[in-house]
């Protein structure tokens, strides 16, 4: 049974604990751990704790299930998210690295996904004004996104934002 998706209000500014943990998350060591440990561990932790615990600790995180762009195999990634009305917004930040995360390529090929056990459809936000508005909200939820954007820009990459909308479950 899937855990209920916690509603994340991104209009509230982050408190001191969130800002401090975000600063730690933006360090080289934390990014190394994220790339080499957390991405494997978090989907398992979230499944075992019914969505209550991940290495992201204070940041809202849920499991995004995609189908591999080429293989079609099911892939699971823990993703920080927030709500914008009835849509869930996620950032393909990959901690500011030069490449998009694999899950981003997967949703481009197969936009029907599952997020926290809920069937959804992924849409990449293309409008620059909308992206700017959403980044203000994203930075409140996970302040390290700002440093990730700076790093990605230096490497020639723009971090995509993706919105997920609920869709009816597929008929079996």
N, C-alpha and C positions, 0 to 999 in steps of 0.2 A: 504494500500500500504506500502511495506517495505521500510525502509530508505536505502540509499546507504551505503555500507560498506566502511568506510574511510580506505585508504591504510596507514599502519603503518610501517614506515621504522625503523627497530630495529638496524640499523648499526650506527645511530647517538647517541652519548652519552647524557645522561639526563642533562637538565639544572638545575640551582639552585632551581627553584620552584618545579620541579618534585622530586628532591632529598629531599627537605624539606617535601613535602607532603607524600612521601614514608616513611620517618622517622616517621612521625606522624601515618601513616597507620600501622606501625609495633608495635605500643604501645598496651598495654593490653586493654585500654579503646576503642581504635579504633577497635581492634579485637572483643571485646564484642559487639560493635555496629554493626559491620559487620555480626556477627553470629545471632544477635537477631533482627535487624531492616533492614539493607541494603539489605540482600538477598531477603527479601519480597518486599521492596520498589523499588529497582532498575529496575526489569523487567517492572513494571508499569510506572515508570518515563521514561524509554527508549521508551516504546510504546507511551506514551502521547506526548513526545517531538520529535518523529520520529528519535530516536537515538542520539539526541543532548545533553542530560543531564542525569547524574546518580550521585550517591553519591561519585563515584570514581573521579569526577571532571576532573582532568588533565590526567587521564589514559584512553586509548582507551578501551571502553567497549561496548559490544553488547549482545543481547539476544541469548542464546543457547537453542533451543527447542529439547528435547529428549522424548522418550517414556519410561515410567517406566519399569524397568527390569522385574518385576513380574506382575504389574497391566496393563501395556501397555498404561496407561493414559499419556496424554501430560504434560510435565513438562517444566517450563521456569526458566532459571537462567541467571543472568547478569555475564558475564565473561570478564576479561581483556585479550586482544589478541594482536598479532602482525603478520606481514607477513614475510614469508620466501619464496621468489619467488612467485609462484602462490598459495602457501598453507598458511592457517591461522594456527597459533600455539597458543595453550592454555595450561595452567598448572592446574592440579588438586590439587592445593595447600591446599585448605581448611584452609588457614591462618596458616599452619604449625601444625595443630592438628594431633592427633594420627590416625584418620580415613580419608579415601578418601571421597570426597564429593559424595553425592548420584548420581549426574549427571554422574560421572565417571563409576559407576556400570551400569547405564542406557546405556551409549554408548558401553560398553563391550557387553551387551546383544543385543542392537539394534544400530549398527553403522551408520545407515542412520539418519541424523539429519538435522536441519535447523539452520543456524547461520545468524542473521541479516536478516531473511527472505529469505536466499539463501539456496537451497537444497545442502547438503554436506555429505561426508562420512568421518567418524572419524577413525583414525588409531593411535594406541598407539606407540610411538617411543620406540623401544626396544634397539637399538644399542647404546652402551655407548659413543662412540666417537661422534655420532650424538647428543646425549643428552647433552654432554658437550658443543658442539658448540652452540646448541640452548639455553642453560642456559646463556651463555654470552650475547646473544641477549635479552633474557627475562629480565635479570637484568638491561639492559639499558632502557627497557620500563617501568619496575616496580621494582625499586631497593629493595623493601621490600621482593622480592622473596628470596634473599640471606638469610635473617633472618628466613623466613619460612622454607627453606631447613634445616638450622641448627636445628631449633626446631623439625621438623619432624624426622630428623635423631636421635636426642636424644630420641625420642619416638619410635624408631624402624621402621619408615616408610620412604620409598623413594617416593618423589612426582613424579607422572607420568606426562609426557608431551604428548600432543595429537596434531596431525596435521589433519586439515580439508581440504579436496579437493572438489572442485565443482563437482556436479553430475547433470545429466539432471533431470528436474522436473518429478515427477511420472505422468503417464497418468491417467486421471480421468475417 
